[in-house]
Amino acid sequence: MLYLRICFDKKDGSALRSELLPRHREYIAGHLSGDKAIKVVQGGPLCVGDDTTANLGSFLVVEAQSLADVQQFHDNDPFTRANLFERADVVRWDRHIGNPSQDKYVP
């Protein structure tokens, strides 16, 4: 199943984000293969605008067996552990458009 993790940084979080970015990337990189309970499918920072140097949060698409697995993955992210996020939502995603198991989108 697919899940979304959508997180918004605290207003004063840019310095903390920069400080933790190497550890966060290492953590995510450890979940890119299919041999763990969580597989990161897509992800990246949410940008303030067209300038990609200013971020306001994070977005991930992950593959997992349960919401509980994704929540545990989220809880162990260095960004989460350091309390970077003002808001974080982890939800199951029922992908309709772009789903390779469907021939076409039916409105």
N, C-alpha and C positions, 0 to 999 in steps of 0.2 A: 504494500500500500504506500501511497505517497502522502507526505505531510509537508506543511509549510511552517517555517519559523520566521516570523516577522518581528523585528525588534527596533525600537526607537531609543536612541541615546538620550541621556540626561543632557540638559542644556549646556552644562559646562564639561562635557565628556570628551572633547577632542584630544586633550593632552593624555588622558587615561587611555583612550583608544590607541593613540600612537605608541604609547609605552607598551601596551599589551599585544600589539598587532603581531609581532613575531611568534609569541606563544599561541595566540589564537590561530594563526595560519598553520602552525605545526599540529595543533589539535585537529583542525579540519582535515589536513592532509592525511592524518591517521585514519580517516573514515572515507577515503575515496574508493577503496576497493570493496568487493562484496563479501569479505571474510569476517565482517563484524555485524553486530545487530543493526547498526545504522550505516547506511551508505549515502554520502552526500552526492546528489545528482547535479545540482546547480547551486550557485550562490554568489554573493558579492555584496558590497556596501550599497546602501541607499544614498543617493546623492542629493544634495540641496538643490542643484540645478544642473546646467550643462557643464559646469566646471567640476570635473571628477575628483578634485582635491579636497572638496568640502563634503563630508559625509554626515548623515543624520541618523544612520542606523544600519541594520544588517538584514539580509533576506537569504533564506536557504530553502531549497527543495530537497527533502531527504526521503529515502526509501527505508521502510522499517515494517516490522510485524505488528507493532502496537504503539498507541499514543504514549503509553508509559515508557517505552524504550526511548522515544524521541524526547520526552520530558527529562529523562535522566541524562541523555546526551546534552541537552540544553543546559541543565543544571551544572554540568561539569566543564562547560566552556569557560576558558579564562575570562572572557568578557563578562559572563554572567556571575562568576565567582567574585569578581571585583566590583560588582554592583554598578556596571556601566549603564545598564538600560533603565530608562524611565518606564517603559512598557515593553512587554514581550508576549506575543501570542504564538501558541503552538497548536495547530489545527490539522485535521485530516483533510486532504484535498482530493476530490473526485474529478479528475481531469477529463474533460469532454473534448475540448478543442486541442488538436495535436496529439491525441491518444493513438498510438500505432495499432491498438487492438480494435479500433473502430474505423469502418470504411470512410465515413463522412460524418460531419456534424448535422444533426437533425434538430432544427429549432422547435 
